[in-house]
């Protein structure tokens, strides 16, 4: 069977409030989408780049169709065709028909129209009717029945964000486990803790990695708290929250259907739909948490780059797995490219947070017109952060090794040991010993023994790994001098 090439199909003609316009004959979208494509040639990143959003739009439209059928507002065969179309979109089909730029004016109207038209034409196809025959299934009268962009779009964004946050939390848990495994592996390796990049007091390398695991666990908790805030919806409020043109029973029917279709049992209707329609606080909250996660993760990556720096002229206490050649001119150079890419993701997320903040603040009266840029920023932050977390776990943390000889050398020569001896020999003696060790490049322990400040047994007990790393609270001679 042969098929006529698409370019040989004459365009179909559709009408909207501005008049007649040509639509590609084989397109599932329609007139409103074509105008949006012409108007918004901005980023080149189309809404098709966000499959979670398309699937969420389909879930909302399916819930609406099912509810309107139950309420007797939508003919069963039309409702069933719309449901089938939505299920196809949820399965990942025809996402390439979502062709509007992700940066768009109109508070998401173009995205909603794009969804309405694709679903209507898919439903027409299911009914054996040609695309564009909207007298049978209309994008607005049927697919958008009882709805407005102003309740559909934020509802879909929240559902899509819920899935993206869930995915991020799962990947953070994997990274946390990788750090925990390294904490166990490095549990008995002594190193010097540093404050302000100066030697401070002893610890184990494992304790440092355990701290990273703990901080990631805290971020999982904060993300889950923010995710729950996404579950309050304004669906059923239509244009400004007054539920104009929606059946009195639609709100509850739609919410019940949405819970079943999404699998999110904690979805609730906002107590005040007018407030909920204009409020973007949940997006600001989530953005702030994502910034928190990014900042903390970037700090961890800074630490990994410092601890692995060198390998001869830096800290050199750990080695990151070599991923690629580091220079086109310096032979043998290997760079910490995985932590570096995570740093850059963090910088991007910090920028997105400012964008989300400004867009949320710019809302006026009963609607925020800038939710598309809010959504884009949050989706990009979540997608990139999730990928970065996975990359860090798979290509860096699991392969980290400890340089035991360097750790031992740094430990024996660090003046940080003087702090551990302070309770036994007094602050003045400890200060003098630290100064001598630094000036003469000699171990603290040798000077203490030479000057008879402690004997070998006392010194060994005071500098035992258990005491140095907080596993015991006191040692011999632990009186303030």
PyMOL commands that set and color helices and strands:
alter all, ss='L'
color gray80, all
select helices_A, chain A and resi 6-8+31-39+47-49+51-70+76-90+95-97+109-126+139-143+149-185+205-229+250-262+273-278+281-307+337-361+371-395+397-399+404-413+417-425+427-440+444-450+456-462+465-468
alter helices_A, ss='H'
color red, helices_A
select strands_A, chain A and resi 12-16+19-23+190-195+198-204+232-233+268-269+318-319+401-402
alter strands_A, ss='S'
color yellow, strands_A
deselect
rebuild
show_as cartoon
